[in-house]
Amino acid sequence: MVGCAAVLVGVELRWNVVRVRLGNHAARAVTDVRLAGRCFERSIARLDAGESRTYWVRPCGESGVDVAFRAGTVQVTRSNLGYIEPAGGYAIELVIGSDMEIAVER
């Protein structure tokens, strides 16, 4: 019975997190990167050109994803990219393009 409980807890923990992947397809690095949503925030100092990072977050309820970063002296901020919630196995992939715009891939 303890084994079943451990498996169910593991499934519950995985089911309540959302995978957010951020890729930089621009020709240059971006800095001061911030991902945020309802009850979560992740920061990274630098994301090099061609690099991507995966974050596991736990939004509390329905949430969009906000992304902010600096490209040289330009501050880029976009809000409500996509839709995620803590149940249902959501995943979202965000891509910074060569024009410094952010696209939602899925």
Secondary structure, DSSP 8 states (H G I E B T S, - for coil): -HHHHHHHHHHHHHHT-EEEEEEE-SSS-EEEEEEEETTEEEEEEEE-TT-EEEEEE--SSSEEEEEEEEETTEEEEEEEEEEE-SSS--EEEEEE-TTS-EEE--
